[in-house]
Amino acid sequence: MMKKVNISLCLLLMGLLFIGCSKFEKVLKSKDYNFKYKKALEYLKKEDHYRYTTIFEQLVPIYAGTQRADTVQFYFAMGNYKQGDYVLAGHYFDTFRKTYQRSVFTEEAEFMYAYCFYETSPRPDLDQESTQAAIAAFSEFISKYPRTDKREEVGKILNEMKGKLTEKSYLSSKLYFNLSEYKAAIVALKNSVKDFPESKYREEQLFLIVKSAYLLADNSVPEKQKERFQKTVDEYYTFAGEFPESKYSKEAKKMYEASMKFLGN
């Protein structure tokens, strides 16, 4: 009995799905553009993203230059976003914001253009082109709309994106150290500290500069050791001056003392 009920239910659902698809196909094939526009709004209200996006895509060239043009193009872009195609959605939001600068949707389109970059921003160890684009786009948004009600949200996103760039810089600079490329590590670590002075990794990075300098000196040919051990001492003073109570102090001091001993001090 239960098996028969399940089969009947499946057949009913399949029938309803077929009817729904059939109705949607009729909408797509219709030449009544006003009817199609109204149906797209109905699907939009029901959050049927695929259907309203498909209809609006057909209506974009039809309503170009009319009073409905901005509505059609905005929701077409939003439909792509809702379906997870952030690259394509970003492209359409960009086109919209450049075309309709006085539309009621312009501010939202500007925000969504930036947000699409945010959505495609990868984890810190990968290329951060989308992250940098998100920062630029959100900064432009705040500049254009300083009184926007999204200001707090944008501030949080910018902090998150800048934090990701900071971590990327930290990971990249530390990679050279892990590979025992001490000369390159010193350059990368110093650049990272300079570019991100408020980084939470600053203490570790300054310590790694000391350690890289020491290991570089210790593994150098004799004629270069004196200069490089002196560099180690200089880097130690920078580190100890900024972080006198650091958890790395004990190890750093040992390298400092070994360097001073080599220098005869």
Secondary structure as the mmCIF struct_conf table of DSSP 4:
data_model
#
loop_
_struct_conf.conf_type_id
_struct_conf.id
_struct_conf.beg_label_comp_id
_struct_conf.beg_label_asym_id
_struct_conf.beg_label_seq_id
_struct_conf.end_label_comp_id
_struct_conf.end_label_asym_id
_struct_conf.end_label_seq_id
HELX_RH_AL_P HELX_RH_AL_P1 MET A 2 LYS A 29
HELX_RH_AL_P HELX_RH_AL_P2 TYR A 33 LYS A 45
TURN_TY1_P TURN_TY1_P1 LYS A 46 GLU A 47
HELX_RH_AL_P HELX_RH_AL_P3 HIS A 49 ILE A 62
BEND BEND1 TYR A 63 TYR A 63
TURN_TY1_P TURN_TY1_P2 ALA A 64 GLY A 65
BEND BEND2 THR A 66 THR A 66
TURN_TY1_P TURN_TY1_P3 GLN A 67 ARG A 68
HELX_RH_AL_P HELX_RH_AL_P4 ALA A 69 LYS A 82
TURN_TY1_P TURN_TY1_P4 GLN A 83 GLY A 84
HELX_RH_AL_P HELX_RH_AL_P5 TYR A 86 THR A 99
TURN_TY1_P TURN_TY1_P5 GLN A 101 ARG A 102
BEND BEND3 SER A 103 SER A 103
TURN_TY1_P TURN_TY1_P6 VAL A 104 PHE A 105
HELX_RH_AL_P HELX_RH_AL_P6 THR A 106 GLU A 119
TURN_TY1_P TURN_TY1_P7 THR A 120 THR A 120
TURN_TY1_P TURN_TY1_P8 PRO A 124 ASP A 125
BEND BEND4 LEU A 126 LEU A 126
HELX_RH_AL_P HELX_RH_AL_P7 GLU A 129 LYS A 144
TURN_TY1_P TURN_TY1_P9 PRO A 146 ARG A 147
TURN_TY1_P TURN_TY1_P10 ASP A 149 LYS A 150
HELX_RH_AL_P HELX_RH_AL_P8 ARG A 151 ASN A 178
TURN_TY1_P TURN_TY1_P11 LEU A 179 SER A 180
HELX_RH_AL_P HELX_RH_AL_P9 TYR A 182 ASP A 195
TURN_TY1_P TURN_TY1_P12 PRO A 197 GLU A 198
TURN_TY1_P TURN_TY1_P13 LYS A 200 TYR A 201
HELX_RH_AL_P HELX_RH_AL_P10 ARG A 202 ASP A 218
TURN_TY1_P TURN_TY1_P14 ASN A 219 ASN A 219
BEND BEND5 SER A 220 SER A 220
HELX_RH_AL_P HELX_RH_AL_P11 PRO A 222 GLU A 242
TURN_TY1_P TURN_TY1_P15 PRO A 244 GLU A 245
TURN_TY1_P TURN_TY1_P16 LYS A 247 TYR A 248
HELX_RH_AL_P HELX_RH_AL_P12 SER A 249 LEU A 263
TURN_TY1_P TURN_TY1_P17 GLY A 264 GLY A 264
#
